[in-house]
Amino acid sequence: MPSEKTPDTIAIASDHGGFALKNELKQDLMEKGYTVLDLGSDSLESVDYPDFGYALAGAMKEGKAKRGVLICGSGIGISIAANRDPGIRAALVHDALTARLSRQHNDANVICFGGRTIGPEVARDCLNIFLETNFEEGGRHSRRVNKLSDPR
């Protein structure tokens, strides 16, 4: 949960395949007190998922949000797009375990869903776990996460 002094801003974006789930999760986040930066899409009209993955990565790079939620039909394409930015660690999750491990072991800062592959209740549960779970700093996890941000 965000603190009362400084509510967290969470960026959220989707293509048309994730539009309905994006709207449900956005509403849930706002009801919990988060500020939500909605980067689109704004309808069921067909759009290109990379545009929204890139937009969210850009917003995070600019400091507009510290965490993000991305949704496309399968979750695969939009997570690939976001992960092209070395500062993004976008994790496609399907259940509570993958949501928890994405934070504990990978310090994921973006959670991704497939709007056509996961139901809203499971997505809500995963998102809550993602937001409440801390990274296990130190040791092998930190070493590995640091390598992810190395542009080589």
C-alpha positions as CSV (number, residue, x, y, z in Angstrom):
1,M,0.0,0.0,0.0
2,P,1.2,3.5,-0.7
3,S,1.9,5.8,2.2
4,E,-0.4,8.6,2.9
5,K,2.4,11.2,2.5
6,T,3.6,10.1,-0.9
7,P,1.4,7.8,-2.8
8,D,3.2,5.6,-5.3
9,T,2.6,6.3,-9.0
10,I,2.1,3.2,-11.0
11,A,2.2,3.4,-14.8
12,I,-0.2,1.1,-16.7
13,A,-0.5,0.4,-20.4
14,S,-2.0,-2.2,-22.8
15,D,-2.8,-2.9,-26.3
16,H,-6.4,-3.8,-27.4
17,G,-6.0,-7.4,-26.2
18,G,-5.3,-6.1,-22.7
19,F,-7.7,-3.1,-22.6
20,A,-10.4,-4.7,-20.5
21,L,-8.1,-6.1,-17.9
22,K,-6.1,-2.8,-17.8
23,N,-9.2,-0.9,-16.9
24,E,-10.1,-3.4,-14.1
25,L,-6.6,-3.3,-12.6
26,K,-6.4,0.5,-12.9
27,Q,-9.7,0.9,-11.0
28,D,-8.4,-1.5,-8.3
29,L,-5.1,0.4,-7.9
30,M,-6.9,3.8,-7.6
31,E,-9.3,2.3,-5.0
32,K,-6.2,1.3,-3.0
33,G,-4.8,4.8,-3.1
34,Y,-2.2,4.5,-5.8
35,T,-1.8,7.3,-8.4
36,V,-2.1,5.7,-11.8
37,L,-0.5,7.0,-15.0
38,D,-2.6,5.5,-17.8
39,L,-0.6,5.4,-21.0
40,G,-3.3,3.8,-23.2
41,S,-4.6,2.2,-25.1
42,D,-8.0,3.9,-24.9
43,S,-10.2,1.5,-26.8
44,L,-10.6,-2.0,-28.3
45,E,-9.3,-0.7,-31.6
46,S,-6.3,-2.7,-32.9
47,V,-3.0,-1.1,-32.0
48,D,0.7,-2.2,-31.8
49,Y,1.8,-3.5,-28.4
50,P,5.4,-2.3,-28.8
51,D,4.2,1.3,-28.7
52,F,2.7,0.8,-25.3
53,G,5.6,-1.2,-23.9
54,Y,8.0,1.5,-25.0
55,A,5.8,4.3,-23.6
56,L,5.8,2.7,-20.2
57,A,9.5,2.2,-20.2
58,G,10.0,5.8,-21.2
59,A,7.7,7.1,-18.5
60,M,9.7,5.0,-15.9
61,K,13.0,6.2,-17.3
62,E,11.7,9.8,-16.9
63,G,10.8,9.2,-13.3
64,K,7.1,9.4,-13.7
65,A,6.6,6.0,-12.1
66,K,8.7,3.5,-10.2
67,R,6.6,0.5,-11.1
68,G,4.5,-0.5,-14.0
69,V,1.8,-2.9,-15.3
70,L,1.7,-4.0,-19.0
71,I,-1.0,-6.1,-20.7
72,C,-1.4,-7.4,-24.2
73,G,-3.2,-10.5,-25.5
74,S,-0.6,-13.0,-24.3
75,G,1.7,-10.7,-22.3
76,I,4.6,-11.9,-24.3
77,G,5.0,-9.2,-26.9
78,I,4.6,-6.3,-24.6
79,S,7.0,-7.7,-22.0
80,I,9.6,-8.2,-24.8
81,A,9.1,-4.6,-25.9
82,A,9.5,-3.2,-22.4
83,N,12.6,-5.3,-21.7
84,R,14.5,-3.7,-24.5
85,D,15.2,-0.8,-22.1
86,P,18.1,-1.9,-19.7
87,G,16.3,-0.2,-16.7
88,I,13.2,-2.3,-17.1
89,R,12.8,-5.7,-15.6
90,A,9.4,-6.7,-16.9
91,A,8.1,-10.1,-15.8
92,L,5.3,-12.0,-17.4
93,V,3.5,-13.7,-14.5
94,H,0.7,-16.3,-14.4
95,D,0.2,-17.0,-10.7
96,A,1.0,-16.0,-7.2
97,L,4.4,-17.9,-7.2
98,T,5.7,-16.2,-10.3
99,A,4.5,-12.8,-9.1
100,R,6.3,-13.3,-5.8
101,L,9.5,-14.6,-7.3
102,S,9.6,-11.9,-9.9
103,R,10.1,-9.4,-7.0
104,Q,12.1,-11.5,-4.6
105,H,14.7,-12.9,-7.0
106,N,14.6,-10.6,-10.1
107,D,13.6,-7.2,-8.6
108,A,11.0,-6.8,-11.4
109,N,9.7,-3.3,-11.7
110,V,7.0,-4.1,-14.3
111,I,4.5,-6.9,-14.1
112,C,3.0,-8.2,-17.3
113,F,-0.2,-10.1,-18.0
114,G,-1.9,-11.7,-20.9
115,G,-5.4,-10.3,-21.2
116,R,-6.5,-13.3,-23.0
117,T,-4.7,-15.9,-20.8
118,I,-5.4,-14.8,-17.2
119,G,-8.6,-14.0,-15.4
120,P,-9.1,-10.8,-13.5
121,E,-9.2,-12.4,-10.1
122,V,-5.8,-14.1,-10.6
123,A,-4.4,-10.9,-12.1
124,R,-5.5,-8.9,-9.1
125,D,-4.0,-11.4,-6.7
126,C,-0.7,-11.4,-8.7
127,L,-0.6,-7.6,-8.8
128,N,-1.2,-7.3,-5.0
129,I,1.6,-9.8,-4.3
130,F,3.9,-8.0,-6.8
131,L,3.3,-4.6,-5.0
132,E,3.7,-6.1,-1.5
133,T,6.8,-8.2,-2.1
134,N,10.3,-6.9,-1.6
135,F,13.5,-7.8,-3.4
136,E,15.8,-10.1,-1.5
137,E,18.9,-7.8,-1.8
138,G,22.4,-9.1,-1.6
139,G,24.1,-12.3,-2.7
140,R,23.4,-14.0,-5.9
141,H,20.1,-12.1,-6.6
142,S,21.7,-8.7,-6.5
143,R,24.7,-9.9,-8.6
144,R,22.3,-11.3,-11.3
145,V,20.0,-8.3,-11.3
146,N,23.0,-6.0,-11.7
147,K,24.0,-8.0,-14.8
148,L,20.5,-7.4,-16.3
149,S,21.1,-3.6,-16.3
150,D,24.6,-3.9,-17.9
151,P,24.1,-2.7,-21.6
152,R,27.4,-4.4,-22.6
